[in-house]
Amino acid sequence: MQGKEGKFSTVFPALVERDQAEKNYSATIGCDPWVLKIRKMLGVLLEGISNEFSGEVAMDLMDLIDSERAFAEFAAKCLK
């Protein structure tokens, strides 16, 4: 464990005075309005990308294998 000003002051803010902590826990994850704001921002992000990452998953093994092959071919082309 580091000194009072070390990285643990972020995780355990009680180890140091709040005004001396590297990060202000009470202004971020310890603050309900901040958490709600982040959730709202993530909601907008997820809504914007949901069509890219959602869909049905085939239950047929051959369809899954074909899908994996297509993805592998796509990835190989991208890496060239």
N, C-alpha and C positions, 0 to 999 in steps of 0.2 A: 504494500500500500504506500502511496506517495504521501508527501506532506499535505498540510491543510489546503494548499492551493492546487493540489493535484487533480487528476481527472475524476477521482471519486467524488469530488464536491458536486459534480453534476448529478450523479446517481443518488448520493446521500447528502442532500443539501444541509442537513442538520450538523454535519461535521465542521462546517465553517459558517461564519456570519453570511447572511444572504447577500449583502453588498460586496462581499469579497469572493463569492463563488464565481468560477469561470463562466458558468451558464446560470441563468436565472430560472430555476425549475418552476417557481411560482408563476412566471410569466409565460410558460409554455405548457408542458404536459400536466402540470399541476393546476392549470387554469381552465375552468369549464368553458368560458367563451372562446378561448384559443382552440381548445379541442373541437368544439362545435364548428368553428370557422374552418379548421383543417378538414373535418369530415365533409363539410359542404363543398370545399374545393376538390376533394377526392371524388365526391359524387359527380361533380361536373366532368372531371377527367374520365371517370368510369363510364359515364353516359356517352361521352364522345368517342370512346374506343370500343364500346361493347359489341358493336357489329363486327369488329375485326377479330374478336377473340371469343365469340360465342357461336353456338350452333349445336347440331346434333352429333353425337358420337355414334358411329356405326357399331352395331353389336355383332356384325359378321366379321369373323377373323380374317377372311380374304380381303374384305374392304379395308380393314385396319392395316394389313400388310401393304396393300396397294397405296394407301395414303402415306405410309411411312416411306415407301420407295419414292413416291412423288416428292415428298419433302426432302429426302436425301439428294435427289437430282437437282432440285431447286437450290439447296444449300451449296452443292458442288459448283453450280453455275455462278453463284454469288461470290464464291471464294476464289474464282479464277481471276 
